[in-house]
Each structure stands twice: as C-alpha cells, then as structure tokens.
Amino acid sequence: MNNHEKAYELLVEQLHETGHDVEKLKARIRTLNIETPSWAYGNSGTRFGVFAYPGAARNVYEKIDDASYVHSLTGAAPSIALHIPWDKVQDWEELAAYAEDRNIRIGAINPNLFQDDNYKLGSVCHPDHAVRQKAIDHLVECCDIMELTGSNLLSLWLADGTNYAGQDSMVERKHRLQDSLQHVYENMPNEARLLIEYKFFEPSFYHTDLADWGTAYAMTLKLGERAQVLVDTGHHAQGTNIAHIVSFLLDEQKLGGFHFNARRYADDDLIVGTNNPMELFEIFVELVAGEQKSQDVAFMIDQSHNIEPKIEAMILSIINCQIAYAKALLVDFAKLRRFQKEGDVLGAHQVLMEAYETDVRPLLAQVRLELGLATNPIATHRTHDYVEKRAAERE
C-alpha cells in the first residue's frame, strides 16, 4: 500500500464515522468545473510592469493549448474565458473548433471598455453619446462572438466612474448605464446570460458607476432574469463579508458567477485560496447550502500571474478551489441548523471548523486517480517539460 492509499483509507474511515457517503462526495467533486482565463496565460501583469515569462502564450491559440494542458492535469478546467479585443481572430468558428479538438470549449466573453483613449471619462456612462455608442457597438460585437463560438456568458466589468466631486452627474450616468445595457441585453444570444461585475474603486476614485453588489444587483433587476451579478473576490473593501453577499444573491437567484482570486489589500489578483483560504471555504459553504439555487453559477479564475510560473499558478488555483469545495461538502448542515436554532453559537461554529480542518487532499487525489489522472497535478507538471518545450517553440 502506497502513501496515497494509506492516506485515503484513513480519510474514508474518518468520513464513514461522521456519516458521509464517500462515493457521493466523489461524484459531487467531479461536477466542479473552474474556467481559466486566456489573459492569465500570456504576459499580462500589473500597472507597474510586466515580467515576461518563458514560454508565455503569445496568441489565443497558444492560450487554448495551455488551458488544454491544465485541464489534462486537473480534469476540472474544461473551458477558457476570452477577452476582446485581446483574443480577437478572423474566424471565430474555426477558433471554437480548434478549442474543441483540444477538449476545451469557449467560455465567457469579456469585453474591453477601459483601454481606448475615448474611454477617459467612461464608456457606456460617458457624457458623449458617440462614445457611448462606440462602447455599445463593441458589446454587441461580443454578443455576435458569443453566437459564433457557442459561449453563453457575457462577463462585463466597467472602469466607468469619476475622480472629482461635480465632474459629472451620478444620476445621469446611472441612466446612461441602464439604457446602454438594455440595448446590449436585447442583443444577446437566446439563453445567454449577462454577468455584471462590480468594483468599489480603481481606476476611478471619487465614485464608480458599478461600485458594489447592490448597484450591480439593482441593474440586473432592471434588465431582466438573464442578467445576474458576478462576484470578483478581490473587488471589495477590507473586511467585507463576501459569504454574506453570496448568500443574499443566491437566495435572490441573482448570483451569476465568480472571478476567483486572492487579495490582502485591494484587487491584488493573487492565487485564489492563498491569503484567505477560510474566506474561500465560507463562500463554498454558502454555495453548498443553497445548492438548488447554485446550479448555474459560473466559477471562473481572474488573476494576474506576474511573478509566478503561469501554468503552475493556474493548476494551484484549481486545486485550491477543489479543496474549499470538498471541505464545504463535509459540513453537517443538519447538525449546523440544530445548533443555530438552539442558539449554540460555538457549537454551530465548530461544525464549520470540523469540516474546514479536515485534510481532503487524499479524497481529491482519489477522484483524480479514478478519472485516470495523476493524483498530484503540480508534482506531475514539475516532471513534465511542457513549459520548456513551449519556451523553445514560442521564443
């Protein structure tokens, strides 16, 4: 019996003692899919500078190749998010076929409304109608790309806002935002969803037009049922209880998806589950608790791998999400609800901590083994020469 078999056998005994069905746990773990972002495979980084990484993807085809490799190791990353125009090609159907040949599908389409010089005062909230129309046209173009690639998610983040009191009318900007998004909403493919992201500051510092989950939520209510909120775990003020936001939006059936990353100060875009693993666990606890309402929630990574090895960083991101999810599955919700009703504060808290403190890595390794994958994706990756080969090919 090897080390993995011993660890797994001990964990199975522990789980049986606490009344868990191990086969059901493994089946649920296999359902977790995490979308990786194209931009994290290329040389993109911070506002200060970008440190080039050997073998970083130079175009969308190479990004798909890298995403396919990550999926082959983890078995849990079957789609890739695209950013337009960074990933723009002439033939979108050909790109979708290229991805399918590599066991990857095209996921969320992310418009870019923050780099053009015209957007200095905003995009869809800009005081100039011509600039707003340019932004709307780009969003409609992204809807067309969704149709051609089979994507069913339009993931929208705006940099719109102001830097000085009196710079613009915040009410008028709200009206422009709603009018613009209504036009886009009506041009989305059938069954597609619009995920509206928010960020409380940066690059605007007096006010941001979509500053928090409340403003995003209000906009989804005005647009329709296929408009939902996207929660980026790095887009909140210090101390914000993201699990609370998740539970509220989930109960309202307005939680559309996540951009997972980790932060210590602001929008740090560090590897998810590194600085704040307990917070990630708390989020997944709410998702598991509201499972019936979380079936369509999209799990996506949005990170800037500027000093980390890009492929390994992505693998670790997926593993950390799997760990948090597996631990959340171990929560005894019947026991938790009983303690909550009895007002047993520490008893209820301990139910969560018992799940959080359980080492679920042997369980995840067994799931991978049964999928025909390596039990330790990072260790296996480090024995491969994938990065070295890509660096030689892409120099």
N, C-alpha and C positions, 0 to 999 in steps of 0.2 A: 504494500500500500504506500503510494507516494504522499508527499506533503499535502497536495490539494485534496486527495481522497480522505486523508485523516481530518483535515480541517472541515471539509464538507460533512463528513459523518458526524462530527461533534456538533456542528450547527444544526443538522437535521434533528438530532436528539433533543437539542435545546428548543427548537421550534415545535416539535411534537409535544413536548412537556407544556408548552404555553398554548396548545390547541390550534396551531397553524397547520394548514394543508399545504405541504411543500410543493406538490405538483401544481396546485392552483396559483401559488406565489410565482412559480417559474413561468407559468402561462401568462400571467399579468405582466411580468417583467419584459417578456418578449414583445409585448404590444407597444412599449415605449419607443417612439422614434424621435430623434433630435435632428432638426435641419441645420446644416452647416452653411455659412455664408461665403460666397465667392470671394469677397474682398479680404477675408482673413487668410487666404492662400497666397495672395500677392503681396508685393512690397508696399503696404499701406501702414500708416502709423499715426503719430501724434502731430499736433500743431507745431511742435518744435523741430521735428526732423524725423526722417525715416531711415532706419538701419537696414540696409539691404541684406537679405538672407540668401545663402547659396541655394540655387535651385528653386527659388520662389516662382510661382506661376506668373507668366507674362501676359496671358490672354485667357478668355473664358474657357477655351477648350482644355488648356492645361489645368485650370481650376477644377473643371469637371473630373479630369484624370486624378487629381489629388483627392477630391471628395470621394471618388470611387475607391481609392486605396484605403481611405479612412473607414469607409463602410465595410470593406472586405475584412478589416481587422476587428471592428466593433459589432457589426451586424445590426447597428441601431441608427444609422445615418443615411437613409435611402434617398434624400433629396438635397438640393442645393438652391439657396436663395441667390437671385441675381440683382445687380444694381445697374440701373440705366441712367446715363449712357456708358458707364464704365465697361459694361459687358455687351455692348451693342454689336450685333452682327448683321450681315445682309440677309441671311436665310435662317429664320427662326425655326422653321420646321426641321431643317437639317440639323440645327443645334439640338433640338429635342430628341431627334433620332440618335445623334451622337451620344447623348447622355443615356438614353435607354439601352444602347449597346453596351454601356459600361455599368449597367444595373443601377442607374441614378435617374431620378426624374427632376424636372424643373419645378422648384417650389415657389416661394413668394417673390413677387416682382417689387423691387424697391425703387421708386422714382428719386431723382436728384433735383431738389429745389433749393439748393443752398450754395452752389459754387459759381453760377453765372453772375457776371457783373450787374446785370439787370436786377438781380435779387437783393441788392444792397439794402433796400427798405422793405424787403419782404417779397413773397411770391404770390400766392393766392390771396394774401391780405394787403398787397401793395396798393397804395393810393392811385396808381396809374392803371387805368383799365387795360391798356395794351400789354403791360407786364403781367397782369393777372391772366389775360387771355393766353399769353405765351406759356404760363405755368399750367393752365387748364389743358392746353393742347398737348403738352408733354405728358400729363396724367392720362389723357385719352389715348395717346400713343402707347403708354404702358398697358392700358386695357386691351389694346389690339395685340400686343406682345403676349399677354396672358392667353388670349384666344388661340394664338398660333402655337404656343408651347404647352398648352394644357394646364397652365397654372390656374389655381382657384383662389389666390390670395394677392391682394394689393396692399402692401405694407407701407404706410405713409407716415413719415416724420418730417415736420416743418421746422426750419430755423427762424420762422417769422416772429417778429416782436419789435420792441423799441428800446432805445438806450436812455432816453431822456423824457422826463415828465413834459407833457404837452407836445411831444414830437408828432403824435397822430392821435386820432380818436379811437380809443379802445373799443367802443361800441360799434363804430363804423367798420373797424377791422373784423369784428365778430360777424357782422352781416356779410362782409365780403367773403369771409371764410365759408360760411354756410352756403351762400349762393354758388361759390366755386365748387365745393364738394358735392352739392346736389347735382350739378351737371355731370361730374365725374361718376357719381353713384349710378346715374341713369345710363351710363355708357359701359358699365362693367359687364362681363360675360354673365350669362344666366348661371345662377347658383354660386357665383364668385362672391367673396366677402371682402369688404374694405376694413382693414385693421388700422385704427387711428392711434398713433403713438403720441406721447406727451413728454415734456422735459421742463423742469421748473426754472432753469436758467441756462444760458450759454447757447448760441453766441450773443443773444440779446440779454441785457442786464437790468433794464427797468421793468419790462413785462414781456412775457412770452405768450403768444396767442393761444397755444395749447400747452398750458403750464403744468397741469396736473390731471389726475384721473377724472376729476369732476368735470373739467372743461371738455375733455375728450368724451366722457360719458354723455354729457348734455348734447354734444354734436351728434353722437350716434342715435340718440332719441329722435332728433330732428330729421335724420336721413332715412332711417328705416331699419328693419330687422337684420339685414345683411351687413350693417355697419356695427363694428364692435371695437372694444378698446384693446390696444396692445400694451402690455406692461414690460418696459425695459427696466431690469432690476437695478441699473445704475442711474436712473433718471429721477431720483428723489432727494429731498433734503435729508440731512443727517438725522437719524433716529426715526425716520418714517417706518411705520409698521406695514410692510408690503403684504404680509399674510392677511391682514385685515382688508386691504384693498382687494386682494384676490377673492376673499370670501364674499365680499359685497358684490363685486362684479359677476362672480359665478352665480350667486343667488338670483341676480337680475338677468341672467343669461346674456350678459354683455361682455364676457371675457373672451376675447378672440384668440389671444396668443401671448407669447413671451419672447423677448430678446434677453437671453440669459447672459450674464457676465457678473463679475465681482467688482466691488468698489470699497475703498476705505474713506475717501474724501468726497469725490463728486463722481463724474462719469469716467471712472478710471479705465473701464474696459479690460479689466484683468480676467484671468481664467475663472470661470464660474465655480463656486464652491471652494475657493482657496481662502480668501479673507473671511468669509462668512458662511461656513457650512451649516451652522444651526439655522440661519435665516432661510437658506435654500430648503432645508428639511421642513421648516414650518410652512413654506409655500406649498410643498408637495403634500403635506398633511391636509391642507385645505382642499387641494385638488382631489385627493383620495376620498375625503369626507363628502365632497359634492360630486362624486363620480358620475352620477346620472346626468349632471349638467356640464360635465367637462369633456364629453366625448369628442367634441370638435375643436378643442383648444390646441393651437399650433405651438409646438416647442421649437424655438429657434435660437441659435447662438449668434451673438453680435459682439465681437471682441476685436481688439487691436493687438496682434501679436508682433510687437516691435522689438523686443529683446529675446523672446522665447523662440525655440525651434517651432516653426509653424505647424507642421504635421503632428508632432508630439503634443503640442499645446491643444490641438483640436481633439486628439484622442483622449487626453486627460479631461477635457471639458465634458465629453460624452460620458466618460466613466463616472465623473462626479455627479452628473445628473442621475445616472442609473443608481448610484449609491443612495442619494437622497430619496429617490422614488421607492427603492426597495425597503428602506427604513420606514418610510411613511406607510407602506403596506403592512408593516408589523404592528402598527398601533391597534390596540384592543379598543375599538370605538364603543362597544357595549359597556365595557368597564369604565371608559372615559366619561360617557354620558351619565352613568350612575353616580360617579364621584361629583360630576358637575351639578346634578340635581340635588345631591346631598350637601352641596357647599363645601366639599372637601378640597380645598384649594391645592394643597401639596400632594394629595393623593392623585388628583387629576394631572398635575404637572408631572408627577413621577411616571404616569402611564406613557407620556410622550418621551420622557428621558430613557425609559427602559428600551423603547424602540430605537431611539437615536444612538444609544450607546452599544447597540448590537453590531458586531462586525459582520456585515452582509457580503463581504468580498468573496468568500467561498461559494455563496449562493449564486452570485453573478458569474463567477468562473465556471460553475457547473452549467449554467444556462448557455454560456458561450461554447462549452465543450459539446453539449447536446446539439448545438447549431453547426457543429463542425468547424468551430473557430478556435483560435488559441485562447487558453484560459487567461493569459496576461497580455493584453494587446500592446502595452507600452514596451514590455520586455521583448516581445516578439518583434516589434518595429525596430528596436535597437539592434537586433541581429540581422535585419534586412539592410540592403544597400540602396533602398528606394531613393532616398534623398541624394546620395552621391551620384546615382545614375541620372537623376533629373538635373542636378547641378551641371553635369558634363554635357547633357543634351541642350540645356537652356542658356548656357553661357554666351 
